Amino acid sequence: MTDRTDPHPGGVSPGEGPAPCVTHGARRVGESCPRVHPTGTAEVTVKKVLTWLALAFVVFYVISAPESSADFVRSAGQALGDAASSLASFFDSLA
């Protein structure tokens, strides 16, 4: 019977030895498949770096051009308000 907590099911058939892990290769007797994929940490690191770079860009933009960034936020807020008003009118017309 296959363990449902194993991300790589396969189990051991009688007389055949351990089933190879599809992602990480062959397993030895008693060795479990790693829970974290080898590229998992690299993807998380890249995501963190890109997030911090985007945040740094926003902070730099706000500091270097506060009037322009305030205008941008005002126009974005106006666009969101217009969209909400349009959706409200649409749902009112359905009733």
Secondary structure, 3 states (H helix, E strand, C coil): CCCCCCCCCCCEECCCEECCECCCECCCCCCCCCCCCCCHHHHHHHHHHHHHHHHHHHHHHHHHCHHHHHHHHHHHHHHHHHHHHHHHHHHHHHC
